[in-house]
Amino acid sequence: MTQQVGARILVVEDEAIVALDIQSRLRNLGYSVARAVSSGEAAIEAARELQPDLILMDIMLEGEVDGITAAGHIRERQQIPIIYLTAYADEQTLQRAKATDPFGYIIKPFEDRELAINIEMALYKHRLDRKLRDNERWLHTTLHSIGDGVVATDAEGRITFLNAEAVKMLGTEDSRAVGRELDAVLHFFDEIGGELVLDMAGRAIRSGAQPEVRGDLMLVAQKGERVPVQVSIAPISRGDGGVMGSVLVIRDVSGRRQAEMDLKRTVNQLRLTVKQTVNALAITSEKRDPYTAGHQQRVAQLACTVAAEMGLDEDMIEGIRVAGLLHDIGKIYVPAEILSKPARLTTMEMGIMKTHSEVGYDILKEVPFPWPVADIVLQHHERMDGSGYPNGLSGEEMLVQSRIISVADVVEAMSSHRPYRAALGIERALEEISRNKGKLYDPDMVDICLRLFRNGFQFQSV
């Protein structure tokens, strides 16, 4: 079986016999010798050309460049671990060697085991360092490429890092911000109260592990620009449970707010369009029956007031208003001579008149209202005891909106003039719903309606 070749090692030694001995030892230990050179200049060139896994470097070399100087050149250009092999252990040499951040320092003469241990530890540490550098590079690229500003502080609240977006938000160079206290660089104001928000880093550090999110802040940059922001701030924990600093993530929400405002304007415009369309449909249907002009608007007024007294939410009340305005739209199908006939309708004419609920449903069922307008219109002549039309629904089978509108429809119709009779007055209308409370009309709606008129409710002019 062929033995797997180990790490490739560059040997830098100016004594030929020692160099041969080191190479022999390395091979016996299972390593591969990339090359052996005797000068600092040759070491720099070999490192660049061969890219070895590790360099064993003597300090005293032939030529003008010694081992420490060569190691410094290599370290600046390449990430190759270096172990010094030297007979020199004086303080000055050690201090010079430490400046090059070596992975080991072996004093000659040495044993094979000592050499092997130092090489393995150096290679292991180098792999960890390279992984750490890769992670740092990944983190650095990530932080500088995201669209949010990121600011880190130390345990005293001084800035240690700003990404590119944070620098852009602040309108300052990071070199002028790093090392300064957070409050001296970042000026946050509470949008609601207008107060300056201070010690955000300190609060995060003292909280230990309680991240804070603020979405109502205004960031004032160096040049005075005001930017609405959302800020998330959290402590940075150490391995021993302590806190080493804090990190702030600052999101510019001005674009989102503008989009929300644009969306709000669009929604309001759509609501206005729907409202005007509904009003136009209501007016269109009433144009064919001038004697009942304003009936649908007045029914909508009373129905919405009853719904508000019941405590229904605004959205549901708006649906009732729309249904009230359109509840008789199906009369568009009824011949004008029947609508304006000054005498009591025949059985056949009444049958045609009763179709208006179903016709109204057919007209409205395909309209994508956010409320069940078509069903409300279909049911507004149903009665609690099942005696209504068109489907003979009773009680809870009817929508609550339909039960409200049915009461409002009766009260308004009886209190207003019709072609075949004079107005009966509000008292007769209230007497009708009171007498048939629980039989034809929902008792809760009737009670609220009676209370409203006792308290002074009046139909508004349309």
PEVEN-V599453 format. One record per pair of residues at least 6 apart in sequence whose ideal C-beta (glycine too) atoms are under 7 Angstrom apart, sorted by the first residue. I is the first residue (numbers start at 1). J is the second residue. If there is no record, write none. Layout:
i = {I I}
j = {J J}
This chain:
i = {3 5 6 6 6 7 7 7 7 7 8 8 8 8 9 9 9 9 9 9 9 9 9 10 10 10 10 10 10 10 11 11 11 11 11 11 12 12 12 12 12 12 12 12 13 13 13 13 13 14 14 14 14 14 19 22 23 23 25 25 26 27 29 29 34 34 35 35 37 37 38 38 39 39 39 39 40 40 40 40 40 40 40 41 41 43 43 44 44 44 47 47 47 47 52 53 54 54 54 54 54 54 55 55 56 56 57 57 57 57 57 57 57 58 58 58 59 59 59 59 59 59 59 60 60 61 67 68 68 68 71 71 71 72 74 74 75 75 79 81 81 81 81 82 82 82 83 83 83 83 83 83 83 84 84 84 84 84 85 85 86 86 87 87 89 97 103 103 103 104 104 104 106 106 106 143 143 144 144 146 147 148 148 148 148 149 149 149 149 149 150 150 150 150 151 151 151 151 151 151 152 152 152 152 153 153 153 153 153 153 154 154 155 155 155 155 157 157 157 157 158 158 158 159 159 159 159 159 159 160 160 162 162 166 167 167 169 169 169 169 169 170 170 170 170 171 171 171 171 172 177 182 182 183 183 186 187 187 188 188 188 188 188 189 189 189 189 189 189 190 190 190 191 191 191 191 192 197 200 200 201 203 204 204 204 204 204 205 205 205 207 208 208 209 209 211 211 211 212 213 214 214 215 217 217 218 218 219 219 219 220 221 227 227 228 228 228 229 229 229 229 230 230 231 231 232 233 233 234 234 235 235 236 236 236 236 236 237 238 278 278 278 279 281 281 282 282 282 282 285 285 285 285 286 286 286 286 288 288 288 288 289 289 289 291 291 291 291 294 295 295 295 295 296 296 296 296 296 297 297 298 298 298 299 299 299 299 299 299 300 300 300 301 301 302 302 302 303 303 303 303 303 304 304 304 305 305 306 306 306 306 306 306 307 307 307 307 308 309 309 310 319 319 319 320 320 320 322 322 322 323 323 323 323 323 324 324 326 326 326 326 327 327 327 327 327 328 329 329 330 330 330 330 330 330 331 331 333 333 333 334 334 334 338 338 338 338 340 341 341 342 342 343 344 345 354 354 357 357 357 357 357 357 358 358 360 361 361 361 364 364 364 365 372 375 376 376 376 376 379 379 379 379 380 380 380 380 381 381 381 382 382 382 382 382 382 383 384 384 384 384 384 384 384 385 385 385 386 386 386 403 403 404 406 407 407 407 407 407 407 410 410 410 411 411 411 411 412 414 414 414 414 415 415 415 415 415 416 417 426 430 430 433 433 433 434 434 437 437}
j = {30 32 30 31 32 31 32 53 54 123 32 34 52 53 26 31 32 33 34 52 53 54 56 34 35 46 47 50 52 55 19 22 23 33 36 56 37 43 55 56 57 58 61 67 19 22 36 38 58 38 39 58 61 62 36 56 33 36 112 115 33 33 112 116 50 52 46 50 43 46 61 62 61 62 63 65 61 63 65 66 67 69 70 63 65 57 70 70 73 74 55 74 78 80 80 123 80 81 83 119 122 123 80 82 83 85 67 70 71 82 83 84 85 67 85 86 66 67 68 84 86 88 93 66 88 67 84 96 97 100 82 100 102 100 80 82 100 101 130 103 122 123 126 100 102 103 102 103 104 106 118 119 122 97 102 104 105 106 106 108 107 108 107 108 107 105 122 125 126 118 121 122 114 115 118 150 163 163 164 165 165 165 249 250 251 163 165 166 169 250 163 166 247 249 159 162 166 186 248 250 160 161 245 247 159 160 182 201 245 246 160 245 205 243 244 245 181 182 201 202 179 180 181 177 178 179 180 182 185 178 245 174 177 250 173 174 219 221 227 250 252 177 185 221 222 221 222 223 225 222 185 200 201 198 199 219 196 220 197 200 217 219 231 195 196 197 217 218 220 197 216 217 216 217 218 228 216 217 233 248 246 212 212 233 234 235 246 235 243 246 235 235 243 235 237 232 233 234 233 232 230 231 230 229 231 226 228 227 229 250 226 227 252 254 253 254 257 250 251 252 253 251 253 248 250 249 246 248 246 247 243 246 243 244 245 246 247 243 244 322 325 326 325 326 329 296 297 325 326 328 329 331 332 292 293 295 296 331 332 336 339 331 339 340 340 417 418 419 462 328 412 413 416 324 325 326 327 328 325 462 412 459 462 324 327 405 408 409 412 321 324 325 459 460 408 411 412 320 324 404 405 408 317 320 321 452 457 404 408 445 448 449 452 316 317 320 404 317 448 452 448 371 373 401 401 404 405 369 371 373 373 376 377 401 405 405 408 360 364 373 377 360 377 380 405 409 356 360 363 356 357 358 359 360 363 339 356 355 356 359 352 353 356 345 349 352 353 419 419 420 419 420 420 420 353 389 390 377 378 380 381 389 390 378 390 377 374 377 378 373 374 377 374 399 399 399 401 402 405 393 398 399 402 402 405 406 409 388 389 406 388 391 393 398 402 406 440 394 395 438 439 440 441 442 394 439 440 392 393 394 442 445 445 441 433 441 442 445 446 449 429 432 433 429 430 433 449 459 424 428 429 432 423 424 425 426 429 423 423 453 450 453 441 446 449 446 450 443 446}
